[in-house]
Each structure stands twice: as C-alpha cells, then as structure tokens.
Amino acid sequence: MGSSHSTRHFVSPLMSQELQKSCYNAGVRGQGITFITAIQEIVLARTKPSLIILNIDPDFLSYNPLVFDRLSDLHPYYWDHRNILKPILSKGSKLIDLKLALQAYQMNSTIVHIIKYYLFPQEDYEGYMPLFGTMSESEVTNIREKIFGVNKAKNDNRFIESFKKFILNAKSEEIDLIVVTSPTIFEDDYNQNESMLVMKHILNQEGIYFHDFTSDVSFKYKNELFNDISHLNDQGARLFTSKLILEIKKDLAK
C-alpha cells in the first residue's frame, strides 16, 4: 500500500512467487496517508491479509491542502462504507452527507478515469504498474542542479493521526506490518525532515519493522534504473523488490 511509489516500485507478481503468498499492489497514485488509511480500513472490512507492506513518502505528514481535495476519489464508495469514510471525509468537509446525497456529485471526480480506462484498458500485473522509460545522464545532472532543499513544511496532526491509525488497524487485526521507503536517485538527507523524523519515531515506539532504502547506494545516480526523478523504471523496481523480499523473509523468520 502507498502512493505511486507503491504502484510503480513493488513488483507484486515477483513477491507472490518468492514469498509463496498471493499478493496485490493496492497503491494509489497521488494519494497521501489519510486516503491510504481509508483504503486499508475498507480492505480489512472485507478480508484479513497476513501481511501489509506500507511504502511511506518522506513528506507524508507534511501539511498539504491538496490531500483533502484528492479524497474525492473515495466519494463513489461513500454510502457502501459510510461508517469508515465519514470520519475521514468530514475532515475536508463537514457537509459530506449532504453533498454525497447527490449521485452525480459522488461520481464527478472519477468520470474522466472511468472513460479513460474503458477506452484504454490497462494490463493488470496484480496491481503493479511498471514504467519503462530511462532517464539520461544529462537529465540527472540538470535536475540535481535545480533541486533539493530540506522540506520546511510543518507536520499536520491529522496526517499523524492517520499514520498512527494505520498501524493500530494492523495491530488490532494481528496482521504483520512492514514499512518501507523507496530508493531515491540522489543522496538526500532526511534527518532534517520533520515528517520523516516523526514517522521513524512512531515506528520505533510501535516496534514496526522499517526498511529505509533512501540511502541504498545501489540506486544512487543510476539513471538507467529510473523512469523519472521520483520513480523507478521496471528494471529498478525489480531490483528494489528483490532486495525488499530478502528483508521481508528475515522479518517473518523472527
């Protein structure tokens, strides 16, 4: 589970094969921890997985007003899962029941996606959505010269609450939980990132297995492993997934 770094980086068919477990990539592009926690609760209302792997982005807890706008992707499922979604969607709007009484309003955020996927069906790799592009060396050099600074945004307590709830949900159902950060192409210091520091502190307090691949040198400045500045291509994703599988096997053996 996670954002696009889950959908693009976790090769679920490979994980199924190596871990001898059925596996599905339930990542959702462009979404933050509040949306992901909502999806987790809907999943747990239907089934009980033996293991959940959560990919966290370094800025998951940072204030971002767009997070609540993007929760509209949950609108079509509101009345089927009102007890789960009302507390979450109410954070963005106190009139959520009134708004979603209109069926057209429920669907207005997703109609473009519905038409797109109807006309151009996507191949399904158990939820994994591979990228096949490759960055050039010049792209990497040019982009590195323009970025990066330390994320100065303050944490949002609502996102901290969602993160803690995600962990509590897994623990309450006695589901193994492993948390991961994906590899990055540049050497970025997240020790000054308030969001990352708080997530690490919470994970340590809760005794959750955490694997931070942001410092893995196997990916640093390896343009051939990246589709763009933020996402691994299929070659990079398979390398990352293979490394993660080894860590998961160690965790499950403890």
N, C-alpha and C positions, 0 to 999 in steps of 0.2 A: 504494500500500500504506500501511497505517497503522491507526489505531483508528477510532472513529466519526467523527472529523474527516476521515477519508478517505471513508468511505461516504456521508457527508452533504454533503460540500463539493466533491467532484470530479465534475463532470458528464461522465461518460465518453463519452456519445454526441456531445456538443459537441466534446470533444477529438478523437474519431475523425474528425469532419467537418473540423475546422480543421487538424489535423496530417496528415491523409491517411494515418492508420495505424489498424489495428484496435486497440481499447483496451478493457481491462476493469478495473473497480474492484474490487480484491481486499482492500479494507479489512475489518476485523473489529471490530465494536463491543465496547468494554470491554477490549480487549487491549493489552498493552504490547510492548516491543521484543523480548523473548525469544520470545513467541508469533509475532510478525510475521517474525522471522528464520527460525523453523521453517517457516512457510508459504512464505517465499522459497525455501528450500532444496528443498522439495517441488516447487514450481513449476519450479525450474531443473533438477530431475531429469527433468522431462517435456518442457520446451521452453526456448527461449532467446529472450526478448524483446529488442528492440533498445534499449529504454529502460525504466527503472524510475523511478517518482516516489515518493518516500517522504515522507509527512507526519509530522513529529515533533511530539509534545506537549512543552511546556516541562519537564514533570516526568518524562519517560521514564526518566531514570537514577536518580531518587529512590527510596530504599528503600520498598517497598510489598509486604507479605506476601501480599496478595490476588493478586498477579501469578501466583504459583505455583499457587494454587488454581484459577485460570482456565485454566491449561494443560490441565486435564482435558478441555477441548473437543477436544484432539488425540488422546485415547485411542482413538476408533474407527479411527484411521488408523495405529495403532502398529505392527502386525505387517506392514503393507504397506510401511512406511517406517522400520523399526526402526533401521537404521544412522544415519538422520538424527535420529530423535526420542529415542532412548535417552540420548544425552549431554545433551539438553535437559531431558527429563522427570526424569532422575536428579538434577537439581539440587533438585527438590522432594521426591523420594523415592528412596532407594537400593534399594528392593524393587520397582521398577517392573515388571520381568519377571514376578515372582510375582503381583503384583496384576492385571496385564493378561492373565494366563493364563486368567482367567475372562471369558468373552464378556459376561456381564451387567454386570461392572464396567466394561468398555470403554464401554458404552452408557448407564450410569446418569446421566451428566452431560448427555446430549443428548436423552433420550427426550421430555422436555417440548417441546423445539424441534421434534422430528420430528412429533409430534402436531399442534402448532400450525400448522406450515407445510403439513401435509397437509390440515387442515381449512380453513385460510385462506391459500391460495397467494398469494404476493406477485408484483406486476408486476415484470418484470425490465427495468431500464434499463442493461444492461451493467454490472451491479453497483452502480450509483449508486442510493441510497435517499433520495429527496427528502423534505423536511419542508415543510409548507405553513402552519404556524402563524405568527403575528406577535406579538411582544412589545408590550405597551402602554408608553407613556412612563412611566406611574406604576410599572410593574414594574421598569423600568430604574433609576429613581430609588431605589426602595425597596431593591433588591438592592445597588446601589452603596454605600448607606449601611451595609450589614451586612458587606461583604467589602472588600477583599482585603488580605492580608498577604503578606510575602515567604515563599516556601516554604523552611522551615528544615530539611527532611529531608536527611539525608546521602545521597550517591550510593552505589549498590550496585554493587560491582565486577563482579558477574555481569551486570548490565544494560549496563555499559560494554563488557564482553567481547562481548555480543550485538550491540551497536551497531557495534563495530569489525568483527565477523564479517559483518554485513550488507553493509558497504562492501567488504570483502575479496571476498565472494562475487561481487558485481557486477564488480569489477575483474578477478577471475580469469577470468571469462567474457567480458571485454571488452564489457560492457554499459554504456551511458551511464546515469549515475545523477544525478538531480536531487533535492535535499532541500528541503522547504518547511515553513514553519509557517503555519497558517491565521490569518485575521484574527480579531481579538477586538473586542468591543464597547466595552471600557474601555481607558483608557490605563494599561497596566501596565508597570512597569519590570522587565524580565527580566535586566537587567545584574547584579542581585544574586542571581539564581537559579543555584545551583551546578550543577544539571543542565544548564541551557541553556548556561552558560559552557563546560562541558566538551565538550558536543556541538559547539559552534561551533569550539572549538579543534581537535577531531579532524577536522572537516570541512575546516578551513583547512589542516591538516597534510597531508591526503589530496588536496587540490586538487579537492574536490567542489563543484559549483555549488550555492549555497544562497540561497534567496529567503525572507526573513523578512517576512511580511505582518502581523505583530502590531502594527506601527506605522503601517499604512496608514490614513490619515485618512478614506478613502472609507467606512470601516465604523464609525468611532467614534461612539458614541451614536446610531447609525442603527437604531432599534428595528424599523423596517419591513423590515430585512434579516436579522433574527434570529428563529428559532423559539423559542429559549430562551437562557439566559445563556451557553451554551457552543457552540451550533450555529447555523449559518446556515440560513435557510429556502431554498426553491428559488430565489427571486429573488436572494438574497445569494450563493448558490452559483454561479449563472450569471454574476454579476458577477465574483466571485473567479476562476472558471475562465477567463473571457475575459481577465482580467489575467494569469493564470498562463501561458496559451497564448502571449501576446506574449513573455514572458520565456523560455519554452521554445524558441521559434523563434530568439531571439537566441543562446541557449546552443548549440543544434545547428548554428548557422551558423558558430560559431567554429572 
